[in-house]
Amino acid sequence: MRAMDIALVHGNFHGAWCWDLVRPELERRGHRVYAVNLPITDPAAGAAEYATVIDNLLPPDCEPVIVGHSMGGLITPLVAARRPVRRLIFLAALLPTPGTSANEQRGVEPIDGLEPPSAVEWVDMGDNVWAIGPNTATELFFHDVPADVTRWALERLRPQAYRILGEPTPLEAWPDVPASSIVCRGDRSVNPAWVRTAARERLGTEAVEIEGGHSPFLSRPAELAALIDSLL
C-alpha cells in the first residue's frame, strides 16, 4: 500500500500527545502523520475554528485520511467539506447531525456510556470551560491503560471549553467521502451499541471492532495502528 497522509484528531480534554504511541506505528508503515492540537481551552472556539486548525496544519496539496476520536468526530466532516479528503475514520466518535448540537443529540440518542463514573470530579474554570479530575478521567478514558501510561496521560489532560458540545454544528450536509467507524467494545465514555448503529444508519457501513476502552491509542497502540492501516 502506498503512503498516506493521516491526520489524527483528538477528543475532549486531550491533545496531540495522546497519539504519541500510535504515530510511530503508522510511520513504520510508511505513512505521513499529522497529530493535531485543537484549541480546546479557548471558550470562543467552536467546531469551525477547530476545523481551521486542522486544515492549516495539513499541506495544501495533500489528500489526507482523517481519524477523529470521540469529540473529534464532530470536526472531521467539516474538514472534508473544505478540502479533498481521501477517507474519514471515526474512532469511538460522535457524528454531527446538521442543525443540531452534540448535547441535543445526547439528549435523544443513547450516545453516552452506559455506566456513569463513580467519581464525580469536574472543575468549573469559568466561561464554560471545565477540567476533569484524575479519578473520573481514569474511569471514563483509561480504565484498561497500563498504570504508568495512565499517569503520563493524566498529567497532560487539558481543560475543555464546552462550546463545541452546545453549539449547533456548522455542518450543512455530510460530505461525499468514504467513511469507516471503529467501535471500542469496552468503551465507558461512548456507548458501543450506539457506535454500531450510527455507523450503519449514518455512514452506511458496519463498524469494525477493537477490544478495550475509550483510549486504544494508549492501551493497544500497535493493534489500533494496524486497524487504521487496514482501513486505508
N, C-alpha and C positions, 0 to 999 in steps of 0.2 A: 504494500500500500504506500502511496506517495505521501510525503509530509503534508500536514495540515497546519493551518494557523488556528489555535484553540484559545479562546478567551474564557477564563474561569471567573465566575461572578459569585461572590459570597452572599450569605444571608444576614439577617438581623444580628447585631452585636459583634459580628466577626470582621475580618479584614482579609487582605490578600495573603496574609501569613497562614491562613487555615489550609491553603493548598500547598504548603511547603513540602509535604511528604509525597504528594501526587505529582507535582511538577516534574521532578527528575525522572519519575517512572514514564511519563509521557514523552519527555525529551529523549530518553533512551530509545524510544520507538521512532525517533526522527521528527517529532512534531515541534513546531514553534509555539511556545506557551506564553500567554499574557495573563497574569494574575492582577485583578482589578482591586483598587482600594476605593470603595464608594464613600461619598461624603455623608456618612450616616449620622454624624453628630451634629450636623447643620439643621436647625429646625426649619429653615427656609427652603431646604432642598427636598424635592419630591421625585417622582419617577422620571420625569423629563430631564431633570438635572442629572440624575444617576445615569440615564442613558447617554447623555452628552459626555460624561466622563469616560464611559466605555468606548464610545465612538472616537473620541480624541486619542485614546491610548493606542488604538489599532492603526497600523499603517493604512493609508488611504487606498492602496492598490490590492489589499488582501481581501479574500472572501472567507471569513472565519466560520468555524464552528463555535457556538456559544453555549457554554454549560452554566446553567443558573441553578444555584442551590437555594431551597427554601424561599425566602422573600425575593431572592434574585430572579425567580421565575416571573415576577411582576415586571421586570425590567427588560429581559432578553427579547421579547417580541417587539418592544419599542425600537431596539437597535435594528432589528430586521426590517422595520418599516422605514428606516433611514438609509440603509446601505445594503448592498448584496451580502447575503449570509448563506453559507452552504447548508447548515443544519442547526437546529435548536435542540439542546438536550436538557431536560428538566430533571433535576435530582432532588427527590423529596420536596418538590417545589409547588408553590402557589401558581395558579393560572389566572390571569386577569380576565374579567368579563367587561367588555366595553360599556361605559356608562355607569359602572358600579365600583364601589371601593372594596378593598380586601376585607375590611371589617363588616361590611354589609354581606358579603359572600359568607363570611364565617358565621353570621347570624342565621343563615338559612341552609347552609350546607355543612355536613359533618367533617370539616377540614381539620380542626384541632385534634391533637392526640386524645385518645380515649381515657387516659389516666392522668388527671392533673397532678403536678408535683406536690409532694408532701411539704416541701419547704417553699415558703412564700417570701421571697427576697427581691423586692422591686424598690428601687430608689428613684424618687421624683427629682430630677435635676433642674426642673423648670423648663418653660417653653415647650412642653410636651416631649421632652427628652427624658428617657428612662435608662437606668442602669440595672443590670441583672446580677444578683448575688451568686456566690460560688456554688452553694448547695443546689439552688434552683437550676442553674446552668448545667451542673453535672447531671442532675436527674433528667433534664429535657434533652441535652445535647450529647453528653459524654459518658453515659452510664456503662457503655461497653468499651470505652477507650482505655488503654493502659494508663496506670496511675501517673507515671512520670510525664506522659504526653498530656494528660488532663491538667496537671499542674502548670505545664508550659502554656496550654491553651487558656486557662483561666486568667493568667497574668496578662494576656493580650486582648481579652474581650473589651469592647468599647461601648459607651452609651449609644443608645439608638433613638433617633428622632422618629416619632410615630406618625408624622405626616404621611409617610409612604403607605401606611395602612388605612388612614382615614380619608384620603383624597380619592375621588373617582379617578379611575385610570385614564390617562390621556390617550390610551389606545383606542382608535376608532374602529378598526377591523383587524382581525388576525391576518398576519402576512402569509402569503402563499409560499411557505418554506417547509421542507421536510422536518419533522419533529419526532423526538424519542422521549420516553419517560422512564425514569428509574425509581423503583419503589424500594424503600428500606423496610424489610419485613418486621423488624423490632422497633420501628420509629415511635418515640413517645411525644414528638412535637407535632408532626403532621400525620394524620390518620392514614395508614397504608391502604385501607379499603377505599378511601376517597381517592387516593392517587390512582389506583387501578381503574376506578370508574371514570374519573376525569380524563385519563389517558384515552380510554375507549371512546367516550362520548364527545370530547372536545378536540382531541388530536387525531382521532381515527386510527389509533394504534394500541396494541397491547403493551402494557408496561413490562419492562424487564426487571428482574428482581435481584437483590443483593441482601445477604444476611446482615443482621445487626441494626443499630440505631441510626439516629439522625445524622451522624457525622462519619460516614465511611471513609472520608478523606483523611481521618485521623486513626480510625480503628482498623481499617484494611485498605491502605492506600494502593498497594500493588494490585489487589483484586479490582478496585474501582478503576484504576488506570487501564487495566486490561479490558474492562467492560466498556469504558468510554471508547477505547480504540476499536473495539468490535462494532460499535455503532456508527463508525465513520464510513 
